[in-house]
Each structure stands twice: as C-alpha cells, then as structure tokens.
Amino acid sequence: MANVVRDPRVHPEAIIPKLATNTIGKFTEEQVAFVYGSVWKQRYFTKVGDDYFPLPVQWDVGTQKWLPYKVPSDGVDWWRKYYPADNMKRPTGPTCDGCHSVDYNINSKQVAEWNVGCEACHGPGSEHVAHPTRSNILNPGRMDSKAANDTCIRCHSQGRPLTSPIEGRYYDWPVGYHVGLRLQDFWKLEDCGLGQTTFYYFPDCTAHKNRMQGNDFAQSVMYGHGIMCSSCHDVHGTENRAQLRAGEPPLPGGNHLCLECHGSSSPNGPHTATLEEHTHHRAGGSGSDCMACHMPKIETEGVPGAYVHAHTLRFIAPAMTDQFKIPNPCTTCHAEKSTAWAKEAMSHWPEWSAWKIR
C-alpha cells in the first residue's frame, strides 16, 4: 500500500510496459505524473494545474496488453453522473486521492504524503518520532475491533459521504474521517437490495467488485464477533500473498492461518474431527482449501480475468447459482459438472442440512 502510486521521475522503473507498444491512446513518459498499480493493472495520471487526471489507457499486467480505460456511461458508480465521461474532466482528487495519500486537503489539493504512509493509520506522528511512547500515537491494534476495522474499511469499501456534495464537489471517499474517529459519522456503505443484482452486489449482498472487502466483511459473523482485518493481514507487509500473517505451506491457500482458530473440533467450527471430514476432499488438495470454499475469487479487479476473494466468509451453495446466478465454489472448481450434480453430492454429506443446499 505504501508503493501503489509512484512518480516515474523518482522511480523510472515504475512504468512497466514499453509505451511505444501502446496503440490505443498514445501518451509520452513526460505526460505521466504518477503511475498507479503494478500487480493487476497499471494506470497513468497526468497533471494539469493542481489536479491529476487518468489517461484513457491502462496496462493489464496479467495478459500483458493495453486496454482502454474510460468509465462507461451507464450502470456505474453513483458519482459517475456528476463527472463527464471524458477522463480529462474527471480529476482524481474527488474520486481517488483521499485513499491513496495521507491527509489529502480538499481545498488546497495538497497531501502530507502520497500513498498509505504511517500517519494514514496511526495519526500525526511528529511528536511520537521525537519522543516515542504509546501515549502519543494512535494504534489500531489497541483499539476496539470496530474502530480498528474502520481504519481499513474507510478505503476498502464502496460507499458515499454522509454529506454530499461537499463544497460543490462529489467525493468517493470519507472526507473528514481520520483514524480514531467513527467512520459511520462520515461514510455510508452502499446499500444492497436483497434479491437484486446491482452494479456493486450479487443478490445475496456479496460484492462482485473489488475494493468492497469492507462491504463484505461488515456482514460477516467474524466481524460481529470482533475479528479484525489485522487478525489475518499484516498491513506492515509480509512475504505472503495478500500480506497474510501466516504463510501458505504446508497447507493450501490460507489454511494455516484459518486453522489457528478453526482447527479440528474447535468451538468455532468446523466441528469435525479432521479437515477431510469437513471438506469431503483430501487434505492438501485444492478441495480442502478454506478460502476456495469460504472466500471464492468472484470479485472483479477491473481487468478481464482478474478476480479477488470475497470477504463475507459465507459458503455459496449451488442452489444460489440456480436462483441468483452467483458463482459457487463447487462448480467453479468442477467446471464440467452441473449444480444438480453438486447438490446431489452434498446431500450425502451427513453434517449438511438439506435445507441449506437446496
């Protein structure tokens, strides 16, 4: 998070592709004030006056291809109707910069620091640097779970400010919030209409777009029981995928981390003697990957074929695919099989309720 936005003048290696290969919308390196991203996609911002604007092309890291980057006119984010489709009339200040900087000032359009620096999560730090004590710095790790999770949810969610517009502009981030305050006083998560597929949600209120981990997680049983984002992720960085606190070996996916709290016969579930009894797949195989079933990759990252994990922690039964067209992990993995096959197979699993799979 500390290196998502980079200045190519300071980091000449930041631009991944060769710009000469771009045949969709030509631009020069001199036009690029910032690059955004390097894992899924890379976008390019140019500066005009005090504002930054997204150039109309992006690099798809997975396919190594240039793609257009332009917000469509219909069925899009709530703020789209307030900004023209022309990228050069859609400044990043109201739509992006509040989450990709420390202390973005909506009046001066200046930041204390680009990217998610220490003060984004710990508050002002000069006094702490001069005289380090626990009393002169904020630490989400010592806050209650709701306040700690607010620190992450403020940017890992889709919503809108409670006051809108603010000084004549519409913002896609919680203006005025900073760590230690109550996010609910500044920000409202996007509503979900049960039974309806919307721009943001599947009909069961699982998100189908990225940057909605907070929308998902706030619905989960784990959130209600005080689990924090930092229970699974180390925001200061690890060598593990998604900055997970525990590595993958020797179990698949994030099982090593999951089984710290959900071990065999744990009061937290799965209430079976072994992992195999719970998953009905062999241990060590993809069918026993906790995240594959409880956090399926069904939320698009914004480029074709790139998906991130859902965070509701709910199992999506095959019947939900039949009724609501929500992808379920069974027939996503067993792509050659039908939902009828999956429901029949699960009907013989003794611990599963017949009412839950139909």
C-alpha positions as CSV (number, residue, x, y, z in Angstrom):
1,M,0.0,0.0,0.0
2,A,3.0,2.3,0.5
3,N,4.0,1.9,-3.1
4,V,0.9,1.9,-5.2
5,V,1.3,5.4,-6.5
6,R,4.7,6.3,-7.8
7,D,6.4,9.2,-9.6
8,P,8.3,7.9,-12.6
9,R,10.8,10.7,-12.3
10,V,11.8,9.4,-8.9
11,H,11.2,5.7,-9.8
12,P,12.0,5.4,-13.5
13,E,11.3,1.6,-13.3
14,A,7.7,2.3,-12.2
15,I,6.3,2.2,-15.8
16,I,6.0,-1.5,-16.6
17,P,5.3,-1.7,-20.3
18,K,7.1,0.0,-23.2
19,L,5.0,3.0,-24.1
20,A,5.8,2.6,-27.7
21,T,3.7,-0.6,-27.8
22,N,0.6,1.4,-26.9
23,T,-1.6,1.7,-30.0
24,I,-4.9,2.6,-28.2
25,G,-4.2,6.1,-26.8
26,K,-0.7,7.4,-27.2
27,F,1.0,9.3,-24.5
28,T,4.6,10.1,-23.6
29,E,6.5,9.4,-20.4
30,E,6.8,13.2,-19.9
31,Q,3.0,13.3,-19.6
32,V,2.9,10.8,-16.7
33,A,2.9,12.5,-13.3
34,F,2.1,9.3,-11.4
35,V,1.6,5.6,-12.2
36,Y,-0.9,3.6,-10.2
37,G,-0.6,-0.1,-9.5
38,S,1.7,-2.9,-10.6
39,V,0.0,-6.2,-9.6
40,W,-3.3,-6.4,-11.6
41,K,-3.2,-3.3,-13.7
42,Q,-1.3,-0.1,-14.2
43,R,-2.9,3.2,-14.8
44,Y,-1.3,6.6,-15.6
45,F,-2.2,10.0,-14.3
46,T,-1.2,13.3,-15.8
47,K,-1.2,16.7,-14.0
48,V,-3.0,19.8,-15.2
49,G,-2.8,22.7,-12.8
50,D,-3.4,21.4,-9.3
51,D,-5.3,18.3,-10.4
52,Y,-4.4,14.9,-11.7
53,F,-6.4,13.1,-14.4
54,P,-6.4,9.5,-15.6
55,L,-5.1,8.9,-19.1
56,P,-7.5,6.8,-21.2
57,V,-5.5,3.6,-21.4
58,Q,-4.3,1.0,-18.8
59,W,-1.8,-1.9,-18.8
60,D,-3.3,-5.3,-18.0
61,V,-0.4,-6.9,-16.1
62,G,-1.9,-10.5,-16.4
63,T,-2.3,-10.5,-20.1
64,Q,0.5,-8.0,-20.9
65,K,-1.9,-6.0,-23.1
66,W,-3.0,-2.4,-23.4
67,L,-6.7,-1.8,-22.7
68,P,-8.9,1.3,-22.8
69,Y,-9.6,3.0,-19.5
70,K,-12.7,5.0,-19.5
71,V,-15.7,5.0,-17.2
72,P,-18.8,3.8,-19.1
73,S,-21.9,6.0,-19.1
74,D,-24.4,3.5,-17.7
75,G,-24.7,1.2,-14.7
76,V,-21.7,2.6,-12.9
77,D,-20.6,4.2,-9.6
78,W,-23.0,6.6,-8.0
79,W,-20.7,9.6,-8.6
80,R,-20.4,9.0,-12.3
81,K,-23.4,11.2,-13.2
82,Y,-21.6,14.2,-11.6
83,Y,-18.5,13.8,-13.8
84,P,-18.3,13.7,-17.6
85,A,-17.1,10.5,-19.3
86,D,-14.1,12.4,-20.6
87,N,-11.1,11.4,-18.4
88,M,-9.7,14.9,-18.6
89,K,-12.8,16.2,-16.9
90,R,-12.7,13.7,-14.1
91,P,-10.0,14.7,-11.6
92,T,-8.6,12.1,-9.2
93,G,-8.9,14.3,-6.2
94,P,-12.6,13.6,-5.5
95,T,-12.6,10.0,-6.7
96,C,-9.2,8.5,-5.7
97,D,-6.7,10.7,-3.9
98,G,-8.2,10.6,-0.4
99,C,-7.4,6.9,-0.2
100,H,-4.1,7.0,-1.9
101,S,-2.5,9.6,0.2
102,V,-2.1,10.9,3.8
103,D,-4.2,13.9,4.7
104,Y,-5.5,15.0,1.3
105,N,-6.7,18.6,1.6
106,I,-9.8,19.1,-0.5
107,N,-9.2,22.9,-0.6
108,S,-5.5,23.1,-1.3
109,K,-5.4,19.7,-3.2
110,Q,-2.2,19.0,-1.4
111,V,-1.2,15.9,0.6
112,A,1.1,15.3,3.5
113,E,2.4,12.2,1.7
114,W,1.3,10.2,-1.3
115,N,0.4,6.5,-0.7
116,V,-0.7,4.9,2.6
117,G,2.0,6.2,4.9
118,C,2.3,5.6,8.6
119,E,0.1,8.6,9.6
120,A,-2.8,7.2,7.5
121,C,-3.4,4.6,10.1
122,H,-1.6,6.0,13.2
123,G,-2.5,9.7,13.0
124,P,0.0,12.6,13.3
125,G,3.4,11.2,14.2
126,S,5.9,14.1,14.7
127,E,5.6,14.1,18.5
128,H,5.9,10.3,18.5
129,V,9.0,10.4,16.4
130,A,10.6,13.0,18.7
131,H,9.6,11.2,21.9
132,P,8.3,7.6,21.2
133,T,5.7,6.5,23.7
134,R,2.5,4.6,23.4
135,S,0.6,7.6,24.7
136,N,1.4,9.9,21.8
137,I,0.4,7.8,18.8
138,L,-2.7,6.0,17.7
139,N,-2.5,2.3,17.2
140,P,-5.5,0.4,15.6
141,G,-4.1,-2.8,17.2
142,R,-5.1,-1.4,20.6
143,M,-8.5,-0.1,19.6
144,D,-11.8,-2.0,19.8
145,S,-12.4,-4.1,16.7
146,K,-14.9,-1.7,15.2
147,A,-12.6,1.3,15.3
148,A,-9.7,-0.9,14.2
149,N,-11.6,-2.2,11.2
150,D,-12.8,1.3,10.3
151,T,-9.2,2.2,9.6
152,C,-9.2,-0.3,6.7
153,I,-12.9,-0.2,5.7
154,R,-12.7,3.5,5.0
155,C,-10.8,2.8,1.8
156,H,-11.6,-0.9,1.2
157,S,-15.3,-0.3,0.7
158,Q,-17.7,1.3,-1.7
159,G,-20.0,4.0,-0.3
160,R,-20.5,7.7,-0.2
161,P,-20.0,10.5,2.3
162,L,-23.0,11.3,4.5
163,T,-22.7,14.9,3.3
164,S,-22.7,15.2,-0.4
165,P,-21.8,17.4,-2.2
166,I,-19.0,18.9,-0.1
167,E,-18.3,22.4,-1.2
168,G,-19.8,21.7,-4.5
169,R,-17.9,18.5,-5.3
170,Y,-18.8,14.8,-5.0
171,Y,-16.3,12.6,-3.3
172,D,-15.9,8.8,-3.4
173,W,-14.0,8.6,-0.1
174,P,-14.9,9.6,3.5
175,V,-13.9,13.2,3.6
176,G,-13.1,14.3,7.2
177,Y,-12.5,10.9,8.7
178,H,-9.2,10.0,10.2
179,V,-8.1,7.2,12.4
180,G,-9.6,7.4,15.9
181,L,-13.0,8.8,14.7
182,R,-16.1,6.8,14.0
183,L,-16.3,6.0,10.3
184,Q,-20.1,5.8,10.4
185,D,-20.2,9.6,11.2
186,F,-18.7,10.3,7.7
187,W,-19.4,7.3,5.5
188,K,-22.3,5.2,4.4
189,L,-21.7,1.8,2.8
190,E,-23.5,1.2,-0.5
191,D,-27.0,-0.2,0.1
192,C,-27.7,-3.7,-1.1
193,G,-31.1,-4.8,-2.4
194,L,-31.6,-8.4,-1.5
195,G,-32.6,-10.5,-4.5
196,Q,-31.3,-7.9,-7.0
197,T,-28.0,-7.9,-9.0
198,T,-26.7,-4.3,-8.9
199,F,-23.6,-2.6,-10.0
200,Y,-22.0,-3.5,-6.7
201,Y,-23.6,-6.6,-5.4
202,F,-24.8,-10.1,-6.2
203,P,-28.4,-10.7,-5.0
204,D,-27.2,-12.2,-1.6
205,C,-25.3,-8.9,-0.9
206,T,-21.9,-10.5,-1.7
207,A,-19.9,-7.9,-3.6
208,H,-18.8,-8.7,-7.2
209,K,-16.4,-5.8,-7.5
210,N,-13.0,-5.2,-5.9
211,R,-12.5,-2.5,-3.2
212,M,-15.5,-3.9,-1.4
213,Q,-13.8,-6.1,1.2
214,G,-15.3,-3.8,3.9
215,N,-18.8,-4.1,2.5
216,D,-18.4,-7.9,2.6
217,F,-16.7,-8.2,5.9
218,A,-19.1,-6.0,7.8
219,Q,-21.9,-8.6,7.0
220,S,-19.8,-11.5,8.3
221,V,-20.2,-13.5,11.5
222,M,-16.5,-12.9,12.1
223,Y,-16.9,-9.1,12.1
224,G,-19.7,-9.4,14.6
225,H,-17.5,-11.5,16.9
226,G,-14.7,-8.9,16.9
227,I,-12.3,-10.3,14.4
228,M,-10.2,-7.6,12.8
229,C,-8.7,-7.2,9.4
230,S,-5.3,-7.4,11.2
231,S,-6.3,-10.8,12.6
232,C,-5.4,-12.2,9.1
233,H,-3.4,-9.4,7.4
234,D,-0.3,-7.7,8.4
235,V,-0.5,-4.2,6.9
236,H,3.1,-3.6,7.5
237,G,3.9,-6.2,4.9
238,T,4.8,-9.9,4.7
239,E,6.3,-12.1,2.0
240,N,2.9,-13.9,1.9
241,R,0.2,-13.5,-0.7
242,A,-2.2,-10.6,0.3
243,Q,0.1,-9.8,3.2
244,L,-1.4,-12.7,5.2
245,R,0.1,-13.1,8.6
246,A,0.9,-16.8,8.1
247,G,2.4,-18.4,5.0
248,E,0.9,-21.0,2.8
249,P,3.0,-24.1,3.3
250,P,2.4,-26.8,4.3
251,L,-1.4,-26.4,3.8
252,P,-3.0,-25.0,0.6
253,G,-4.2,-21.4,0.4
254,G,-4.5,-19.7,3.7
255,N,-5.4,-22.8,5.7
256,H,-2.5,-22.5,8.1
257,L,-3.9,-19.2,9.2
258,C,-7.6,-20.3,9.2
259,L,-6.9,-23.4,11.2
260,E,-5.3,-21.3,14.0
261,C,-8.9,-20.6,15.1
262,H,-10.9,-23.2,13.1
263,G,-8.9,-26.3,14.0
264,S,-10.5,-29.8,14.2
265,S,-13.2,-30.0,16.8
266,S,-12.8,-26.2,17.6
267,P,-15.7,-24.5,19.2
268,N,-15.5,-22.1,16.3
269,G,-16.1,-24.9,13.8
270,P,-15.9,-26.8,11.6
271,H,-17.0,-29.4,14.4
272,T,-15.4,-32.4,12.7
273,A,-12.5,-34.5,13.8
274,T,-10.5,-33.9,10.7
275,L,-10.3,-31.4,7.9
276,E,-11.1,-34.1,5.4
277,E,-14.4,-34.9,7.2
278,H,-15.4,-31.2,6.8
279,T,-14.4,-30.7,3.2
280,H,-15.0,-34.2,1.9
281,H,-11.8,-33.8,-0.1
282,R,-8.3,-35.0,0.7
283,A,-6.2,-32.8,2.9
284,G,-3.5,-30.9,0.9
285,G,-5.7,-30.7,-2.2
286,S,-7.5,-27.7,-3.6
287,G,-10.8,-29.1,-2.4
288,S,-9.6,-28.6,1.1
289,D,-8.5,-25.0,0.6
290,C,-10.5,-23.0,3.2
291,M,-10.5,-19.8,1.0
292,A,-11.6,-21.7,-2.1
293,C,-14.9,-22.5,-0.5
294,H,-15.4,-19.7,2.0
295,M,-13.7,-16.8,0.2
296,P,-14.1,-17.6,-3.5
297,K,-12.5,-15.4,-6.1
298,I,-15.7,-13.9,-7.6
299,E,-15.0,-10.1,-7.3
300,T,-13.5,-8.5,-10.4
301,E,-10.4,-6.4,-10.2
302,G,-11.2,-4.3,-13.2
303,V,-9.4,-6.1,-15.9
304,P,-10.6,-9.2,-17.7
305,G,-10.0,-12.4,-15.9
306,A,-8.6,-10.8,-12.7
307,Y,-10.6,-11.6,-9.5
308,V,-10.1,-11.2,-5.8
309,H,-11.6,-13.1,-2.8
310,A,-15.0,-12.4,-1.3
311,H,-14.9,-11.5,2.3
312,T,-18.4,-12.4,3.6
313,L,-16.9,-15.7,4.7
314,R,-20.1,-17.4,3.7
315,F,-20.3,-20.6,1.7
316,I,-22.3,-20.0,-1.5
317,A,-24.3,-23.1,-2.1
318,P,-25.0,-24.4,-5.6
319,A,-28.7,-23.5,-5.2
320,M,-27.6,-19.9,-5.1
321,T,-26.2,-20.3,-8.6
322,D,-29.5,-21.7,-9.8
323,Q,-31.6,-19.0,-8.2
324,F,-29.4,-15.9,-8.3
325,K,-26.6,-16.7,-10.8
326,I,-24.0,-16.3,-8.1
327,P,-20.9,-18.4,-8.8
328,N,-20.5,-21.2,-6.3
329,P,-17.2,-22.8,-5.4
330,C,-18.3,-26.4,-6.3
331,T,-19.0,-26.0,-10.0
332,T,-16.4,-23.3,-10.3
333,C,-13.8,-25.9,-9.4
334,H,-15.6,-28.8,-11.1
335,A,-16.4,-26.8,-14.2
336,E,-17.5,-29.8,-16.1
337,K,-20.2,-30.6,-13.6
338,S,-23.7,-29.2,-13.0
339,T,-25.3,-27.6,-10.0
340,A,-27.6,-30.6,-9.8
341,W,-24.5,-32.9,-9.5
342,A,-23.2,-30.7,-6.7
343,K,-26.4,-30.7,-4.8
344,E,-26.7,-34.4,-5.1
345,A,-23.2,-35.0,-3.9
346,M,-23.7,-32.7,-0.9
347,S,-27.0,-34.3,0.0
348,H,-24.9,-37.3,1.2
349,W,-22.7,-35.3,3.5
350,P,-24.1,-36.1,6.9
351,E,-23.3,-32.8,8.6
352,W,-25.0,-30.7,6.0
353,S,-28.6,-29.6,6.3
354,A,-30.8,-30.5,3.4
355,W,-32.4,-27.0,3.7
356,K,-29.1,-25.3,3.2
357,I,-28.1,-26.9,-0.1
358,R,-31.4,-26.7,-2.0
